[in-house]
Amino acid sequence: QVQLVESGGGLVQPGGSLRLSCAASGTIFSIYVMRWYRQAPGKQRELVASIESSSGITRYSDSVKGRFTISRDDIKNTLYLQMNSLKPEDTAVYYCYRIQESTGYWGQGTQVTVSS
C-alpha cells in the first residue's frame, strides 16, 4: 500500500505562483510513474503533468505547458508541481497519482483557487 498526501494549495491572485507537494509513504518502489491531475467544479478530472522515474521524462497538458513544472525528490519520496503565471481557469482540486507495480494510488487532493 502507498499513501499520498498533497499540500501547498491555497488562494492566489492571477499571475501568482504556488508549489504543490505530494509526499508518498508506505511500500515505495523505485520504478514508478507519477502524475498530477486536477478537477474543477462540474468538469471531468484532467491530466496536468506526469513524470517517469527511470527516464525522468516529463509531459504536460497544453493548458499548462510553459507555466507548470513537475519534479520529484526520490530521497524524500516527494513529487512537486511548481505553478507559475496562474490563471482563474487553473482553479481546481489538484490530485497526485502514483503507479507502481501496475497499481495506482490517489492522494486526497488539495484546493487551488486563483482569484482576485
ABEGO torsion letter per residue (X at the ends): XBBBBBBGBEBBBBGBBBBBBBBBBEBBBABBBBBBBBBBBGBBBBBABBBBAAAGBBBBBAAABGABBBBBBAAAGBBBBBBBGBBAAABBBBBBBBBBGGBBBBBAEBBBBBBX
